[in-house]
Amino acid sequence: MGRGRQKAKHTKIARELKSYSPTVNYSALERELGHPETDENQYVDKWADEYEDEYEDETA
């Protein structure tokens, strides 16, 4: 016993997920994925100088 209830619950959840359509804020998505700024520093790694390289001092 119990398998029928478990299967029914899974079926119910599957139906809910199948018909689920979340609301999307398209204007926020457009801002996030929009054109990059024309700033020249957009490709500069802001974390590059914060930490030293681990293997920088070793000789080959």
Sequence and secondary structure as in RCSB ss.txt:
>XXXX:A:sequence
MGRGRQKAKHTKIARELKSYSPTVNYSALERELGHPETDENQYVDKWADEYEDEYEDETA
>XXXX:A:secstr
  HHHHHHHHHHHHHHHHT      HHHHHHHHS     GGGGS TTTTTS  TTSS   
